[in-house]
Amino acid sequence: MNLGVSEMDNHQHAYREEAYELLTELETSLLELEEIPDDEDQIDRVFRAMHTIKGSSAMFGFDEIAAFTHDIETVFDRVRSGDILVTKELVSYSLEARDQIIAMLGASSGGDPVDESKSDVIIEKFKSLLPQNLDQHTDSDEQTSDPDEQTFDSDEQMFDDTDNNSSIKNVASYRIRFKPHEKIFIDGTDPFQLIHELHELGDMTVVAQTDTIPTLDQIIPENCYMHWDIILTTNQGLEAIRDIFIFIEDACELSIDIIDDIEEKKLGEILIERKDITTYTLLQTLNQQKRLGEMLLDSKAVNQCQINSALAEQNHIRQMKEKRNYESQASSIRVDATKLDILVDLVGELVTVQASLSQKATTIEDPELLAIAEQVERLTADLRDNTMGIRMLPISTTFSKFKRLIRDLSNELGKDVVMKTEGGTTELDKKVIERLNDPMVHIIRNSIDHGIESPDIRQKSGKNKTGTISLVAIHSGANVLIKISDDGAGIDPEAIRNVALKKGIISPDIELSENETYNLLFAPGFSTAKTISDVSGRGVGMDVVKSSIDALRGSIDIDSEIGVGTTITLKLPLTLAIIDGLLVDIGGEFYVIPLPAVEECIEISNNDRNKSKGRNITWVRDEIVPYIPLRELFDVEKPPPEIEQVVIVKVDNTHIGLVVDNIIGEYQTVIKSLGRIYQSAKEFSGATILADGSVALILDVHRLSQLAVDLEQEVLELN
């Protein structure tokens, strides 16, 4: 049956999404399997992932992927049976295969073409792992027998083992009911091929159930109306049977029951197995008998009320069971990320409209309208919170990616490094997680290359030869703290200072605190690496990290001790779509300062300015704090108020002040991106629409903090 082009495209798109998810799960399972080689659950997960990818690939026209995965699946089938042991070599080959499948998927959607010779090399590596006698046996079979005849030679397959007695003991019979959904053909699945695969497992008896086939005038040619009762005797086990149906579990009703050969079977069961009658005939005959309730009433053992009560209980339990089954089946759905982003944008628009409604209701003082506005505000808040919750993902989705990175880098650099994680259930906005990947890759690469020592050096210093990279995530108010730690050599502040002096980043007479010294690592082009490698040392990396974290409205902090290790802490907002802000007024225009950065607010007068002798500094509890007069920065021509307000914000452990005219109050801000025409306005990170429809710009406190430091430095140089 042929599918329409657009319909097939939809199926292939869904296949790619599922394949990428399976490949992510596959990588995680392989890395865990490397640590615990005899973990049968992980072995099964790897096999199932390969089996599903192979089956789905063949179903939707990705024949190259199906053929490539087939040989890998064969190896892991032998792993499951105990013929092949899990080794680091096998895991490495499997990770290579996983990367090659990703390359094939990319090529199928218009990406770079795949190097087919690499596929051949990987397959040869897997074949080299197969037992020699198995390889010869397979070649012999291919030369002397027709493939179709071989698959039906079930007696030879079932008992073809060195220890025949052992194989016979493992033989079991299973009763299988396979009932495909009517639309299974449209999905591209061939039920008969699945039955054929079942036959390869052993002796099989199939009973086709045709009682649901409609009359000719009602039949739809594309639908499947049949189902099958199958009796299978095999030594392959229950999992081998389930694996055949693994990629269509949601497209059929499937039951597999083991048949106890010792138990005496009922007449109806035997007749069905012998094909003397069908299940339909048996049910028709049994239905001629009286029901239990009728027989009990006839015998006057119970009355009608008791029967009705029992039936009501039975019906209630059945309904509750169906409800639970429905809820479990509908517990999760796959949603396109673009649709989710559109939903978040619409909710943001709704928040703005709701604020306008509340302001209007307050202005005209209509009690009925106020009540409606309050209800809309409550519902909008619930909708906003639930919608933002949908975009939240556990940080473990990011942590799991770095296990492969650490494994590959440690092998490349000849170091023993393990990864430990904590707080993987901590949730972050999907957008934050996506943009967090590159900064964390830079940090982890530097930690392994610069931080973790080689095994011999670690042993000489009394450390375990295996280094540790720890990833920890914890909630902190409206933020999440992510700590990347290593137990390596630590960072030498004096070495940083020497490099900074050599590159002209600082002058010789400047004095820096330890924290300020560490912040030099984020200067463009700064690197302490003595040699250039593929991992690090090219002067590119930590400045990119700083820029990326700043773009996420986050902060980065470094703490290190020589000989003990280094911890880099990233402080990130929970979400990028909606923030709590402080609304301020400057010359009649409104601006928003992100509330998590605000420490306190103080007043400043002309007398206070005169005391600083032309310098933009103020004193806050015996601490000198530089400030930026935003009126001057934004060229506001209106005269300032006699007493201005200074909003003290904390950025990278440094306090700065932002001088404004008035503080309006807290305001929940729906962030809107600025257009390309405003890209040069680095002082702003976005904009929001206020309740009256006017626009307020959101201040970028990271950029402004750097500007405050630069302005103060200029004043000092002039003096």
PyMOL commands that set and color helices and strands:
alter all, ss='L'
color gray80, all
select helices_A, chain A and resi 5-35+40-59+63-80+88-108+116-127+132-144+147-152+154-159+164-169+182-184+191-199+238-244+246-251+267-273+279-287+292-298+304-329+337-364+367-390+396-413+430-451+455-460+493-502+514-522+542-551+595-597+606-611+630-633+676-678+701-718
alter helices_A, ss='H'
color red, helices_A
select strands_A, chain A and resi 172-180+202-209+227-234+252-259+392-394+416-422+427-429+466-476+479-486+555-561+565-573+578-586+589-594+598-605+617-620+623-629+643-651+654-660+662-670+684-689+695-699
alter strands_A, ss='S'
color yellow, strands_A
deselect
rebuild
show_as cartoon
